[in-house]
Amino acid sequence: MDEAGHAGTGLTYAMPFGILGFIAAGALGHWALALGLFALACINRVVQSVIVGWSVARDPRAVSFCWLYPLRDLFGFIAWTVSYTSRNFFWRGEAYRFGKGGRIAPLQR
């Protein structure tokens, strides 16, 4: 996948945008708007968990644990962001490195 595809992945996470909206609106003194933007991001993820998890996948845990989905969304964004800090990665117990031109090379064999 090219860099444009990776950059688009960051747009799939609602919680960072909710936090950014909270910070921006709060910095401008609009605390009601700040809380509203953060709440909308949380509600978005809870509703998505219920709709996709229960309605599509029929997973009963999707309803009982839907309150965890905003945290999962935030941690997913953090993991995605941290993935840009190194060219090394692990897959199936082996270490690899992204090289020039997107080539993948094992670090040890």
ABEGO torsion letter per residue (X at the ends): XBAAAAAAAAAABAAAAAAAAAAAAAAAGBAAAAAAAAAAAAAAAAAAAAAAAAAAAGBAAAAAAAAAAAAAAAAAAAAAAAAAABABBBBGGBBBBBBBGGBBBBABX
